[in-house]
Amino acid sequence: MRLLLVEDDDHVAAALSAVLAKHGFQVVHARNGEEALRAVLPDTHPDKPPFGVVLLDLGLPDQDGYQVCGKLRTLTSTPVIMVTARSDVRSRIHGLNLGADDYVVKPYDTGELLARIHAVSRRTGATEDTAQGGAGDDALRLGSVVIELSTRQVSVDGSSVQLTRKEFDLLALLAQRPGVVFRREQIISEVWRTSWEGTGRTLEVHVASLRSKLRMPALIETVRGVGYRLVAPGAA
């Protein structure tokens, strides 16, 4: 897999590139936002396959990392993993709202980073397979919320809501069985396709992001100590 590493510190980039190369990644290093945006353009390297993942450090010298993430999302559907020193939930939700697929908080363990890269790439591959071989115009309707499974579109009161891949997968999973409590372990297994325990915090952030984007905080209910369930609008 080709991986775009956006990192302004050459020493950090060299060390990380060496680790990633040992795990089979072909790393392309961009030192700033402008280089990153130029690298993802389809005509930059027409003879090479597209990137499988973009690993985006937010501390860039020329542009705010959040701005770069937003611009990347307009240019490519390649999954973006943010690398940030900001551990607060609000900052992570902001990144997800801009189109990031996941995040890693500094300082991070290399094993954690590799697990997130593999989880994102696996999920992306499954999404593409579904899009190519998916059937029909299946849609889930929950009050004012419409979830179109075949096109992966979500709307509320007729207005489209832009979700990341995992946000859509999480919502679709819960919406297929309204009122049923999904255990955290089950959600992580089906959406992230991993049993890695560290993904639990990522799940919480994605739930918070969904509540914010849909403007329906009560739609996804937290069942303490167990998991989450979707409460259909108007349900008692």
Residue pairs with C-beta under 8 A, 6 or more apart in sequence:
1 24
1 25
1 26
1 52
1 53
1 121
2 25
2 26
2 27
2 28
2 48
2 49
2 50
2 51
2 52
3 20
3 25
3 26
3 27
3 28
3 51
3 52
3 53
3 54
3 55
3 117
4 27
4 28
4 30
4 36
4 39
4 40
4 51
4 53
4 54
4 55
4 78
5 13
5 16
5 17
5 20
5 27
5 28
5 29
5 30
5 55
6 30
6 32
6 33
6 35
6 36
6 54
6 55
6 56
6 57
6 60
6 68
7 13
7 16
7 29
7 30
7 31
7 55
7 57
7 83
8 31
8 32
8 57
8 59
8 60
8 61
10 31
13 29
13 31
16 27
17 27
17 29
19 110
20 27
21 27
23 114
25 117
28 39
28 51
30 36
30 38
30 39
31 61
32 60
32 61
32 62
32 63
33 60
33 62
33 63
33 65
33 67
33 68
33 71
34 62
34 63
36 54
36 56
36 68
36 72
37 68
37 71
37 72
37 75
38 44
39 51
40 50
40 51
40 54
40 72
40 75
40 76
40 78
41 75
42 50
50 76
50 78
51 76
51 78
52 78
52 79
52 121
52 124
53 78
53 79
53 80
53 81
53 117
53 120
53 121
54 72
54 76
54 78
54 79
54 80
54 81
55 81
55 83
55 113
55 117
56 65
56 68
56 69
56 72
56 80
56 81
56 82
56 83
56 100
57 65
57 83
57 84
58 64
58 65
58 66
58 82
58 83
58 84
58 85
58 86
58 95
59 65
59 85
60 68
65 82
65 84
66 94
66 95
66 98
69 80
69 82
69 95
69 98
69 99
69 100
70 98
70 99
72 78
72 80
72 99
73 80
73 98
73 99
79 101
79 102
79 120
79 121
79 123
79 124
79 165
80 99
80 100
80 101
81 100
81 101
81 102
81 103
81 104
81 116
81 117
81 120
82 92
82 95
82 100
82 102
82 103
82 104
83 103
83 104
83 106
83 108
84 91
84 92
84 95
84 103
84 104
84 105
84 106
85 105
85 106
86 92
86 105
87 105
89 204
89 205
89 208
92 103
92 205
93 205
93 208
93 209
93 212
95 103
96 103
96 164
96 167
96 205
96 206
96 209
97 209
97 212
97 213
99 162
99 164
100 164
101 120
101 124
101 164
101 165
101 166
102 116
102 119
102 120
102 166
102 202
103 202
103 205
104 112
104 113
104 116
112 198
115 194
115 196
115 198
115 199
116 202
118 194
119 192
119 193
119 194
119 196
119 199
122 193
123 165
123 166
123 169
123 191
123 192
123 193
124 165
126 193
127 152
127 165
127 169
131 152
134 149
134 150
135 150
136 150
137 148
137 150
137 151
138 148
138 149
138 150
139 146
139 147
139 148
139 149
139 150
140 146
140 147
140 149
140 172
140 175
140 176
141 147
142 175
142 178
142 219
142 230
142 232
142 233
143 232
143 233
143 234
144 156
144 157
144 233
145 154
145 155
145 156
145 175
145 214
145 216
145 219
145 233
146 154
146 155
146 156
147 153
147 154
147 168
147 171
147 172
147 175
148 154
149 172
152 168
153 160
154 160
154 161
154 163
154 168
154 171
154 214
155 161
156 214
156 215
156 216
161 213
161 214
162 213
163 171
163 210
163 213
166 191
166 192
166 206
167 206
167 209
167 210
167 213
169 190
169 191
170 187
170 191
170 203
170 206
170 207
170 210
171 210
171 230
173 182
173 187
173 190
173 191
174 182
174 187
174 220
174 228
174 229
174 230
175 230
177 230
178 229
178 230
178 231
178 232
178 235
179 229
179 230
179 231
179 232
179 235
180 229
181 223
181 226
181 227
181 228
181 229
182 227
182 228
182 229
183 226
183 227
184 200
184 203
184 226
184 227
184 228
185 195
185 227
186 227
187 203
187 227
187 228
188 194
188 195
188 196
188 199
188 200
188 203
189 195
191 203
192 199
192 202
192 203
207 220
207 222
207 228
210 219
210 220
211 217
211 219
211 220
216 233
218 231
219 230
219 231
219 233
220 228
220 229
220 230
220 231
221 228
221 229
221 230
221 231
222 228
223 229
